[in-house]
């Protein structure tokens, strides 16, 4: 069971915080959809968000299964005939501009910050994370994992 299953927030509630116009605008300004046929920025964002919430362990295989699932396509109003393979997800994740996700995060954080008083923020255990800390952790992970087979480098 996913860690998020116990929370009382649905995918629809989370998506209501992220305006679709923002996702479309960011796709243009960050050019994340340049040369992309299926996994546009918005679809990848939906896939990651839904995958995190619905799967106990997130992997490229579970993301492939999630994207190809009829329920996911229905929920996000995607073309039912579109399919994606794990290798495509892997390549897309390695090439997408992370600034796209950073700006989505900033928008959500600003809405949260402006809406809730400090005591409610503490109650929900939500904190603002410095992006340099995330970047440093990401760089360390990149150095420790073989990109071809996903195994730890010795």
C-alpha positions, 0 to 999 in steps of 0.5 A: 500500500502506498504511503499516500493511501492513508492521506485524505487527498485525491489526485483530483484535489492535487491537480486542482492546485496545479492550473492546466494553463500553467502546465501548458504555458510552462511547456511553451516557455521551457520547451519541454515538448520540443521533439516529443511525440507522446510524453509531453510535459503535462502527460509526464507530470500527470504520470509521475503524480499519479504513479507516486500516489497509486504505486507502492514502489515507483519504477519505470515499469510501474510507470509504463503499466500506469500510462498504458492503463485505461483508468489513467487515460480516462482520468486524464482524458488521454488518447486511449490508443496511445501507449508508451514503453519503459525505455521511452519513459527512461529517455524522457526522464533523462532529457526533460528540463527539470526547470519545468517541474521546479516551476510547477513546484514553485506555483504549488508552494506559493498557493499553499503558502498564501492559503494556510497559516503557519500552524496548519502548515506544521500540522500537514508536515509540509516544508519548503525544500531548497532546490540546491539540496535536491540538486545535490542529492540528485547529482550524488544519485547520478554518480552512484547508479549505472544508467544502462542497467540501473544498478549501483556502481561499485 
